[in-house]
Amino acid sequence: MRDVGLRGRNDSDIFTYAVSLGLILVTGDLGFANPFAYPPESHAGIVVTRMPNEISTQRINDELLRALVELDGEDLHGSIVIVELGRTRIRRSSKATP
């Protein structure tokens, strides 16, 4: 977020920025996994990394890259993706388009 001047800003500002540009939000903030706070129809997709505090940044990056390769070609609009060590879960919008 520091590259776009949003470092230290609140979640609402970050979410609004991503939505305004149609971006998929990638974050380590578990609060973004709440579908009541961030309804599926309101965003292009949210990817949340859920990792133990003691693992290295390199390992987090490796897991995120693994998940993104797995998700290649997936339509993530309105979905919340949870990336964990060796596992990727997708919560799709119940209002998925046919």
RAKA-V14940 format. One record per helix or strand. SS is the DSSP state (h for helix, s for strand). FROM is the first residue (numbers start at 1). LEN is the number of residues. Records with the same first field share a line. If there is no record, write none. Layout:
# RAKA-V14940
SS=FROM-LEN, FROM-LEN
This chain:
# RAKA-V14940
h=2-3, 11-11, 30-4, 40-3, 57-15
s=25-3, 46-4, 80-5, 87-5
